[in-house]
Amino acid sequence: MKHRFFSSFILFFLVLGSSASAQNNNVVLNLVPIPLNPTQTPRFINDSIRVFYTLDTLEGKEALDYILKGEMLENFNKKKAGAELADNGFWLLFKLKNEAKGAEQYYLELAFNRTDVVKLYTVLNDSVTLNYTTGDTFNFSTRPVNHRNFIFPIHFLPNQEKILLLNLEKRKTVDRFPLKVYSVAQFEIHKSKEFILYGLFFGAILLVAFISIVASIYINMPILRYYGFYALSIGLFLMTSLGLAFQIITPNLPFLNLYNIAILVPFTMIMMVKFAQAYFNTPTYFPRIHKVYYFLMLGLGAILFLMVLPTIFEISTVGFLYYAYFLILAVFITSFITAYYYRTINPINAGLFILGYIASFMGIGYSILIDVGLVSSTIFTDSSLAVLSGFFVEFIFLTTAMGIFVRRKLIYFEVNIASQSIIESNGLNAQLTGTIINDTHIIEDYTQKLESLTNREKEVLQLIANEKTSNQIAEGLHLSIHTVQTHRKNIWKKLNIKSYAELIKIANAF
């Protein structure tokens, strides 16, 4: 009897101690329950989490003990975005509550896929239970859910509360941890929308790149080839940034995740430089800028080479990425300057280029600001989505510009074929044949410049071809002599004409 009384007495104090410990944990942790309901919209929970970090590699129970003792540093100022460049281990602590009357399952999304190791623990009283271990240094099959981001299913009983501890181990890169919670139905809708959006976007890039490369072979337009490879490099870079490349292309090659972004950044920029050189025909029109592009490619090529070396990559990844960002900025500035001068030759294509590059530059710039924690965004929770949006707009503008280039080339082909037909049907001599062929090349060279003329200047040029004098042109167009002479001067300047004979030749050709 005494033995039973003593056992009950001990059990009473153990339960009381356990209850006090749990209450003490809640007081020390100071966690506000985040209410969840399957009928509410998906919600971000970063405002209600506590973020701790340490240089040590810890397990869940050790980390919780450090937190309870106040021996782990807390990130107060960056809870919403979170941005560090040090090799810290981050511990995110938060409490979720199922407010539904029945048992429910929710999905917790970490919308930052470039993370070495991710572990999710459940905290109950003094015990810490490991639920999931994954990361981009593991095979993709370790993901709890087949998705480009880290998705964790969490089961709740009616009105149940759970304290969760999320551990993020990251290499030398920016550290972000945007967290979002979905119900099962909401997550299925989210996945379907992503599948349609990314399928259409990357399918369009692949199709345009393939058509451009094939067309460049058939009509001998190097600019289409460079555009095709540029589009492919952008597509591969975006797929890797979004985590789709790991999910679809290399699910069993996690070691590539250490290098892919660092390598693809300079590679994509090299393709951008090659495309810009062909787009503006810099060897012909802007030889000095062509040399600047050459040196920028050397710098990007050096980064690309060094990033492939594992030892240098481990030591100086962050430094090289900052150097790459500097070169990216230099490429954009150089391209904008070139487009500004190119506007006198081809204002339409210069404008399309500027608008496209502004869009991509804004997308890249905004993603960098998100990554380093200077801005927080509920629209672009994944910074790669900002890059994708910018490149999507650029893709539209540049594809339109490629269509204009192709149309101009086809016009040249028609003129060339007509010239050959005249030669063959009339049996012209070799000297005259050479003159006609040369004229077709003049047509190709001046097609871009002619597009810089206003509609009125084109009318004046056509009347010059009809051998009208300035007085006759003024009378026919109801203009003053002074206005007609101004138009003629503008035509000479825009077409860079050296003689009146050259003006007549061009006017007759068009």
CORKANOR-V916637 format. One record per residue. N is the residue number from 1. RES is the residue in one letter. OMEGA is omega in degrees with one decimal (999 if undefined). Layout:
{{N RES OMEGA} {N RES OMEGA}}
This chain:
{{1 M 177.3} {2 K -179.7} {3 H 179.2} {4 R 179.9} {5 F 180.0} {6 F 179.3} {7 S 179.1} {8 S 179.5} {9 F 178.7} {10 I -179.1} {11 L 179.2} {12 F -179.1} {13 F 176.5} {14 L 179.2} {15 V 178.8} {16 L 179.1} {17 G 179.1} {18 S 179.0} {19 S 178.6} {20 A 179.2} {21 S 179.3} {22 A 178.4} {23 Q 179.5} {24 N 177.3} {25 N -178.7} {26 N 180.0} {27 V -177.9} {28 V -177.3} {29 L 176.3} {30 N -176.9} {31 L 175.7} {32 V -179.5} {33 P 176.7} {34 I -175.1} {35 P 178.9} {36 L 178.0} {37 N -176.9} {38 P -178.8} {39 T -178.4} {40 Q 178.7} {41 T 176.2} {42 P -173.5} {43 R 172.5} {44 F -175.3} {45 I -175.7} {46 N 179.6} {47 D -173.1} {48 S 179.6} {49 I 172.7} {50 R -174.2} {51 V 177.7} {52 F 178.8} {53 Y -179.4} {54 T 176.0} {55 L -177.5} {56 D 172.5} {57 T -173.1} {58 L 168.8} {59 E -171.6} {60 G -177.8} {61 K 177.9} {62 E -178.7} {63 A 179.8} {64 L 178.3} {65 D 177.9} {66 Y -179.4} {67 I -178.9} {68 L 179.1} {69 K -179.0} {70 G -176.5} {71 E 176.7} {72 M -178.0} {73 L 179.4} {74 E 179.4} {75 N -175.5} {76 F -169.0} {77 N -172.2} {78 K -177.9} {79 K -174.0} {80 K -178.0} {81 A -179.5} {82 G -179.0} {83 A 175.7} {84 E 174.9} {85 L -179.7} {86 A 179.6} {87 D -177.5} {88 N 165.4} {89 G -176.4} {90 F 178.7} {91 W -178.2} {92 L -175.3} {93 L -178.6} {94 F -178.8} {95 K 177.2} {96 L 178.7} {97 K 175.5} {98 N -179.4} {99 E 178.5} {100 A -179.0} {101 K 178.5} {102 G 176.7} {103 A -177.4} {104 E 171.3} {105 Q 177.1} {106 Y 176.9} {107 Y 175.3} {108 L -178.3} {109 E 167.6} {110 L -172.7} {111 A 173.7} {112 F -170.0} {113 N -177.9} {114 R -177.4} {115 T -176.1} {116 D -176.0} {117 V 176.4} {118 V 178.0} {119 K 177.9} {120 L -180.0} {121 Y 169.2} {122 T -179.5} {123 V 177.0} {124 L -174.0} {125 N 179.8} {126 D -178.3} {127 S 178.8} {128 V -176.2} {129 T 177.6} {130 L -179.7} {131 N -176.0} {132 Y 172.0} {133 T 179.4} {134 T -178.9} {135 G -177.5} {136 D 169.1} {137 T 174.9} {138 F 172.9} {139 N -176.2} {140 F -178.6} {141 S 178.3} {142 T 179.3} {143 R 177.8} {144 P 178.5} {145 V -179.3} {146 N -176.4} {147 H -177.1} {148 R 175.9} {149 N 178.1} {150 F -177.8} {151 I -177.6} {152 F 174.6} {153 P 178.5} {154 I -176.9} {155 H -179.4} {156 F 167.2} {157 L 178.8} {158 P 177.3} {159 N -178.0} {160 Q 173.1} {161 E 176.5} {162 K 172.4} {163 I -176.6} {164 L 179.2} {165 L -176.3} {166 L -178.6} {167 N 178.6} {168 L 174.4} {169 E -174.4} {170 K 174.8} {171 R -177.4} {172 K 178.4} {173 T 177.6} {174 V -178.6} {175 D 177.7} {176 R 179.2} {177 F 174.4} {178 P -176.5} {179 L -178.9} {180 K -179.4} {181 V 179.6} {182 Y 162.9} {183 S -178.4} {184 V -178.7} {185 A 179.9} {186 Q -179.1} {187 F 178.3} {188 E 176.6} {189 I 178.6} {190 H 179.2} {191 K -179.5} {192 S 179.0} {193 K 178.3} {194 E -178.6} {195 F -179.6} {196 I -177.3} {197 L -177.3} {198 Y 177.6} {199 G 179.2} {200 L -175.8} {201 F -176.5} {202 F 174.4} {203 G 178.6} {204 A 178.5} {205 I -179.4} {206 L -179.0} {207 L -179.1} {208 V 178.9} {209 A -179.8} {210 F 179.8} {211 I -178.4} {212 S -178.2} {213 I 179.9} {214 V -179.4} {215 A 179.1} {216 S 179.1} {217 I -174.5} {218 Y -177.1} {219 I 174.2} {220 N 176.8} {221 M -179.5} {222 P -178.2} {223 I 177.6} {224 L 178.7} {225 R 179.2} {226 Y 178.3} {227 Y 178.3} {228 G 179.7} {229 F 176.2} {230 Y 178.3} {231 A 178.5} {232 L -179.7} {233 S 176.6} {234 I 179.6} {235 G 180.0} {236 L 178.6} {237 F -179.0} {238 L 177.4} {239 M 179.3} {240 T 179.9} {241 S -178.4} {242 L -178.0} {243 G -178.3} {244 L 179.9} {245 A 178.0} {246 F -178.9} {247 Q -170.9} {248 I -170.1} {249 I -173.3} {250 T -176.5} {251 P -178.8} {252 N -179.8} {253 L -176.0} {254 P -178.8} {255 F 178.0} {256 L -179.9} {257 N 178.1} {258 L -170.1} {259 Y -164.8} {260 N -177.7} {261 I -178.4} {262 A 180.0} {263 I -175.2} {264 L 179.4} {265 V 179.2} {266 P 179.8} {267 F 179.1} {268 T 179.8} {269 M 175.8} {270 I 176.8} {271 M 177.8} {272 M 179.4} {273 V 179.5} {274 K 178.6} {275 F -179.6} {276 A 178.2} {277 Q 179.0} {278 A -177.8} {279 Y -177.2} {280 F -176.0} {281 N -174.1} {282 T 178.1} {283 P -177.7} {284 T -172.0} {285 Y -174.3} {286 F -175.9} {287 P 179.5} {288 R 177.6} {289 I 176.6} {290 H 177.5} {291 K 177.5} {292 V 176.5} {293 Y -179.4} {294 Y -179.6} {295 F 175.6} {296 L 176.9} {297 M 176.5} {298 L 178.6} {299 G 178.3} {300 L 177.8} {301 G 178.1} {302 A 177.7} {303 I -179.9} {304 L 179.9} {305 F -176.8} {306 L 179.6} {307 M 179.6} {308 V -178.7} {309 L -174.3} {310 P -176.4} {311 T -179.9} {312 I 179.5} {313 F -178.2} {314 E -174.1} {315 I -166.6} {316 S -178.0} {317 T -176.5} {318 V 179.5} {319 G 179.5} {320 F 178.8} {321 L 176.1} {322 Y 176.5} {323 Y 177.7} {324 A 177.4} {325 Y 178.0} {326 F 179.7} {327 L 176.5} {328 I 177.6} {329 L 179.0} {330 A 178.8} {331 V 180.0} {332 F -179.3} {333 I 178.8} {334 T -179.2} {335 S 178.0} {336 F 178.5} {337 I 179.6} {338 T 179.4} {339 A 179.4} {340 Y 178.4} {341 Y -177.8} {342 Y -176.9} {343 R 178.8} {344 T 179.9} {345 I -178.3} {346 N -174.2} {347 P -177.7} {348 I -178.9} {349 N 175.7} {350 A 179.1} {351 G 178.2} {352 L 179.3} {353 F -178.3} {354 I -179.6} {355 L 179.3} {356 G -178.1} {357 Y 173.7} {358 I -179.9} {359 A -179.1} {360 S 179.1} {361 F 178.3} {362 M 178.3} {363 G 179.1} {364 I -178.7} {365 G -179.0} {366 Y 179.0} {367 S 177.9} {368 I 178.0} {369 L 176.6} {370 I -176.7} {371 D -177.5} {372 V 172.8} {373 G -179.3} {374 L 174.6} {375 V 172.6} {376 S -174.5} {377 S 173.5} {378 T 178.0} {379 I -179.9} {380 F 178.9} {381 T 172.1} {382 D -175.6} {383 S 179.0} {384 S 178.0} {385 L 176.0} {386 A 177.8} {387 V -179.4} {388 L -179.5} {389 S 178.9} {390 G -179.5} {391 F 177.2} {392 F 177.9} {393 V 177.3} {394 E -179.8} {395 F 179.8} {396 I -178.1} {397 F -176.0} {398 L 176.4} {399 T 174.7} {400 T 178.8} {401 A 178.2} {402 M 176.6} {403 G 177.7} {404 I 177.6} {405 F -179.1} {406 V 178.7} {407 R 179.5} {408 R 179.7} {409 K 179.6} {410 L 175.2} {411 I 178.0} {412 Y 179.1} {413 F -179.4} {414 E 178.6} {415 V -178.6} {416 N 178.9} {417 I 178.2} {418 A 178.8} {419 S 178.8} {420 Q -180.0} {421 S 178.1} {422 I -179.3} {423 I -176.0} {424 E -175.8} {425 S -176.6} {426 N 178.9} {427 G -177.0} {428 L -178.4} {429 N -173.8} {430 A -177.6} {431 Q -179.9} {432 L 176.9} {433 T 179.1} {434 G 179.5} {435 T -178.9} {436 I 178.8} {437 I 178.5} {438 N 178.8} {439 D 178.7} {440 T 175.8} {441 H 174.7} {442 I 178.6} {443 I -179.6} {444 E -178.4} {445 D -174.5} {446 Y -179.0} {447 T 178.8} {448 Q -177.8} {449 K -179.9} {450 L 179.7} {451 E 177.9} {452 S 179.3} {453 L 173.8} {454 T 179.3} {455 N 179.0} {456 R 179.4} {457 E 176.6} {458 K 176.3} {459 E 178.6} {460 V 179.8} {461 L 179.4} {462 Q 179.0} {463 L 174.3} {464 I 178.5} {465 A 178.5} {466 N 175.4} {467 E 176.1} {468 K 176.6} {469 T 179.3} {470 S 178.3} {471 N -179.7} {472 Q 178.8} {473 I 179.3} {474 A -179.0} {475 E -177.7} {476 G -178.4} {477 L 180.0} {478 H 179.2} {479 L 173.9} {480 S 177.8} {481 I -179.2} {482 H 179.6} {483 T 179.5} {484 V 179.3} {485 Q 176.2} {486 T 177.8} {487 H -180.0} {488 R 178.3} {489 K 179.3} {490 N 178.8} {491 I 179.1} {492 W -176.4} {493 K -176.5} {494 K -179.2} {495 L 179.2} {496 N -176.0} {497 I -177.3} {498 K -176.5} {499 S 179.1} {500 Y 178.9} {501 A 178.6} {502 E 177.6} {503 L 179.0} {504 I -178.5} {505 K -180.0} {506 I -179.4} {507 A 179.4} {508 N -178.1} {509 A -177.2} {510 F 999}}
